[in-house]
Amino acid sequence: MTRLHLVRHGPTHAKTIVGWSDLPADLSDEATIARLHDHLPEGALVISSDLSRAVDTASAIQGTRRRLPHHRDLREIHFGRWELRGFKDIEAEDPELSFAYWDNPGDVRPPEGESWNEVRARVDAVIDRLIADHTGRDLVIVAHFGVILTQVQRALDISAYEAFSHRIDNLSVTDITHHGDRWSVGRINHLP
């Protein structure tokens, strides 16, 4: 049994779509960070995406936990030309593509970006490797909204559209357990 504690990084306060852009996290809410630190298992291993908002959040909650090298494939969705643009601007430019991407996630991709299915395959591969390398451990994985939802989708065996109905707040924890032949989901979007 391997337990995943999926933590969403601290807020960026961006009013646009942020995927692979390396915006910093606001980690000034020390009380929330302390509660998150205390909530996570002390003997867990910590890993994060390689984007600074995840790296810095992982550092803020790490404490004495052992840190694994951050991983590029735990990055957020690559939004391509939609990156750092507002939803209304994107929708005005190409309403059909915008609607298809969010309403029927799967193989639709933003211009020069990646589809939901590509994100899911990328993240699944990293998670599978982490589980294989650290079976039986608690893993704190500091990542992004899309990354966490890929694993919610996987563990609950639901559609991408259904996964998008889940809220994933900054500095929240989603607990998923791999039992070898099956998955179970604890709390989603828990704010300690």
N, C-alpha and C positions, 0 to 999 in steps of 0.2 A: 504494500500500500504506500503510495507516494502522494503527499498532500501538496497542492499548489495554492499559494496565497498570492493571488494576482492583485497587485496594487497599482492604481492609476496615479501617475505623477502629479505633482503640484500644479496649480493653475498657471496658465500663461497670460490670461486676461486678453488674449487676442479676440477680436470680433470677426475673424475670418476663418476659413478652413486651414488648419495647420496639420500637415502630415510630416514630411521629411525636413521641413525647415527647422533649424536648430534654435528655437526660441527658449530662453531660460524660464525656469519655474519660479513662481513666487512661493518661497518657503518661510515667510515671515510669521505664519500662524504656528508658533512654537507649541502651544497647548495641543493643537490637533496632531502635530507631528509626534509629540510625546505620547499621546494616547495610542496612536498608530504603532509606534515603537513598542509600547508595553503590551499591546494586543497580540503581536506576532510572536510565534514560538522562538524562544531564546536560542535553541540549537539549530535553527534553520540556516540554510545557505541562501545567500542573496545574489541575484543576478538582475541586470537591467538591460534595456535597450541602450544603444550607444549614443543616443541624442541627449544633450546636456540636461534637459528637463527631467529625464528618467534617471540619468547617472547621479545628478545632484540630489534627487529625492531619495534614491537608494542610499546614498551616503548619509543623508539626514536621519534615516531610520535604522541604519545598519547596527549601530552599537558595537557589541563584541562578536556579532555573527560573522562567520567566514564569508568573504566576498569572492564570487566567481567573475571572470572577465566579462565585461558587458558584450552584448551580442547584437550585431547589425540587423539580423533577421527578426529581432523583436521590435523593430521600428513600426511606427504607425503606418496606415495606408499611404501609399505614394499617390498623391492627387494630381501629379503632372501639372498641366497648365491651370488647373483650378487652385493650386497652392496659393495661400495667402489672399484669396479673393473671397468676397462675401457671397452668401447663398443667393441673394437677390440678383447680383450681377451675373452669376453663373446661369441662373434660371432664365434671365432675360436674354442672354447670348444664345443658349441652346436649351429651350424648355423641354424638348423631347428627350434629349440625352440625360439631362439633369433628373427628370422624373424617372426615367428607366433605371438610372444608377441607384437611386434611393428606394424606389418602389419595387424593383425587381432585382435585388442584388444577386449577382452571379458572375456572368461573363462580360457584362457591360463594364467598360472602363472609361475614365475621364481621358481627355486628350493627353497622350504621353504619360499616362498614369497606369495604375494596375487595377485589375478587377478584384471583386470580393473573393472570388475563387482562388485567384493568385495569392492574395494576402493569406487566406486560410491555409493553402498548401505550404507557404513559406513558414508560417507560425507553427503549424502542426509538426513540421519536420524538426524545428528547434525543440519544441516541447517533448516530442518523442525521444530525441537524443538526450535531453536533460533527465527524463524519467529512466532511460536505459542506463545512464551513467551514475545516477543517484537514487536508485530504487530504494524505497523505504524511508526516504528523508522528507523533511519539510523544505519546500523551496519557496522563497519569497521572490516573486518575479515582478519587477517594477517596469511597467510598460505603459501602454496607451489604450484609449477607448476601443479602437478597432481590434487590437490584439486580444484584449480581454473578451470581447464579444465573439471572436472566432472560437475561443475555448468554451464559452457558454453554449454556443451553437453545437459544438462537437459533443460536449458532455450531456446535454439535454436531448441531443439528436433531433434538433428542430431546424427549420429553414432559416436562411440568412435574414429574411424579412422578419420572422418571429424574434430572432436574436436582437435585431435593431429596436425592438419594443422595450428592451431592458435599459434602464438608466445606469450609467457608470459615472459617478461623480469623481472629481479630483480628490485624491487622498482616501479613496474608498478601497475596501478589500472584497474580493470575490473568492470564495473558497471552493475548490474543485479537487476531488480525490480520484486517483487512478488506482483501481483495485486489481490490475493485471488483465482482467478480461472484461471489465466494465468500468463506467464512470459514475460518480455520484456528485451532486452539487449541494453545497451547504448554503451559506448566505451569499446573495448577489448584492453588490453595492452597499456593503455594510460600512457604516461610518462609526468607528469605535469612539 
